[in-house]
Amino acid sequence: MEQVNLAEAKAHLSGLVARAEAGETVQISRRGKPVAQLSTIARSPKPITLDMLRAVTETLPRPSETANDVVRAMRDEARY
């Protein structure tokens, strides 16, 4: 765990936040004493509902379509 002083933390906050997002813990000190800590927040995954799964699978190409047909359709849609 790295310790940085408050002035350095102010100057490099975005970098310190990026490091915390990556899983590193950073302590912020004032006059040599730790006063705060940056660390990642544990997020719970969003549950997948059956309706969400159906919506995704309906957009997938049908087995009768070839990969070339799918790519050609995507290309043609992008032209308009």
C-alpha positions in Angstrom: 0.0 0.0 0.0 1.4 3.3 -1.1 1.2 6.5 1.0 1.0 9.9 -0.6 0.7 13.3 0.9 -2.3 15.5 0.4 -0.7 18.0 -2.0 0.5 15.1 -4.2 -2.9 13.5 -4.1 -4.6 16.8 -5.2 -2.1 17.1 -8.1 -2.5 13.4 -9.3 -6.1 12.5 -8.2 -7.2 11.0 -11.5 -4.1 8.8 -11.6 -4.6 7.7 -8.0 -8.3 6.9 -8.8 -7.2 4.8 -11.8 -4.8 2.9 -9.6 -7.6 2.3 -7.1 -9.9 1.1 -9.8 -7.2 -1.4 -10.8 -7.3 -2.8 -7.3 -4.5 -0.9 -5.6 -5.0 0.8 -2.2 -3.5 4.2 -1.7 -3.4 6.0 1.6 -3.5 9.8 1.7 -1.6 11.5 4.6 -1.5 15.0 6.1 1.7 15.9 7.9 2.8 12.3 7.7 -0.3 10.8 9.3 -2.8 8.8 7.3 -6.2 10.5 7.0 -7.9 8.9 4.0 -7.7 5.8 1.8 -8.5 5.2 -1.8 -9.6 1.7 -2.8 -11.9 0.0 -5.3 -15.6 -0.5 -4.5 -16.9 -4.0 -4.8 -19.8 -4.0 -7.3 -22.3 -6.7 -7.6 -23.1 -7.9 -11.1 -26.5 -6.8 -12.6 -28.8 -9.8 -12.8 -29.8 -11.0 -16.2 -33.5 -11.5 -16.7 -35.1 -13.9 -19.1 -36.5 -10.9 -21.1 -33.0 -9.5 -21.5 -31.7 -12.8 -22.7 -34.5 -13.2 -25.2 -33.9 -9.6 -26.5 -30.3 -10.5 -27.2 -30.9 -13.9 -28.8 -33.6 -12.4 -31.1 -30.9 -10.2 -32.7 -28.6 -13.2 -33.5 -28.7 -14.5 -37.0 -30.8 -17.5 -37.8 -29.0 -20.8 -38.6 -30.1 -20.5 -42.3 -28.1 -17.3 -42.7 -24.4 -17.6 -43.5 -21.8 -15.5 -41.9 -21.3 -13.7 -45.3 -25.0 -12.7 -45.3 -24.7 -11.3 -41.8 -21.6 -9.3 -42.6 -23.0 -8.1 -45.9 -26.2 -6.9 -44.1 -24.2 -5.1 -41.5 -22.1 -3.4 -44.2 -25.1 -2.3 -46.2 -26.8 -0.9 -43.0 -23.7 1.2 -42.3 -23.9 2.8 -45.7 -27.2 4.5 -45.1 
